[in-house]
Amino acid sequence: MRGRWKRLCDALCYVATHTMTVRVLDFHADWCGPCKKQDPILEELMAEYGDVEFQKIDVDDEQEIANQYQVRSLPTVVVERDGDIVDRFVGFTQREDIEAALQQAAAPADA
C-alpha cells in the first residue's frame, strides 16, 4: 500500500518544479478507526485514477501540514486541482462523493 503513496514533503518539492493537476490528500492517523475504513475506498480510487496523485499524511507526524489545511477531525480528504481545493471531506466519506470531486477536479477549467 505505501509504495504508491508519496510523503507530502516529497510532493511539495516536486510541485516546486512541475505542474500538478489533481491530487488527493488523505489526512489520517494510525489510531483512527474511520481512517482505516476509508483506506480501501481510496485504494480503489487510486487504482482507477492513475493520473491523480494520492498522498497519505499522518497528522501525528506532519502536524504543521495538517494545521495548514486546518484539519481538525479525521479522516479528512482534500481534493485539489493545481493547488486549489476543489472539495474537502471530513469524516468517513462514501466513494461516490470522492469520485464526484475527482471528476470535477479533472474537468476542463472552462467547463
Buried (B, 14 or more C-beta within 10 A) or exposed (E): EEEEBBBBEEBEEEBEEEEBEBBBBBBBBEEBEBBBEBBEBBBEBBEEBEEBBBBBBBBEEBEEBBEEBEBEEBBBBBBBBEEEEBBBBBEBBEEEBBBEBBEBBBEEEEE
